[in-house]
Amino acid sequence: MDPVTQTELEAAAFRRLVAHLQERTDVQNIDLMNLAGFCRNCLSKWYRAAADERGVHVTDPEARAHIYGMPYEEWKTKHQT
């Protein structure tokens, strides 16, 4: 597989994971952390780190909003138990 195709497939899988987590608001971050060893906040930090590596400025709130599909405080109010 060529590197461009690999990157496209990895990006598609990441987008699907993010969409899945945005749909599954019943799954709490603590549950993800306990079972998988990562959570939505981890994904947002990895997203921001990848941006930093490429010289793209992304703030923590922007990264979280990208992963959560809305501002983090709004998600917490709506979905955190």
Secondary structure, DSSP 8 states (H G I E B T S, - for coil): --HHHHHHHHHHHHHHHHHHHHH-TTS-HHHHHHHHS--HHHHHHHHHHHHHHTT----HHHHHHHHHSS-HHHHHHHH--
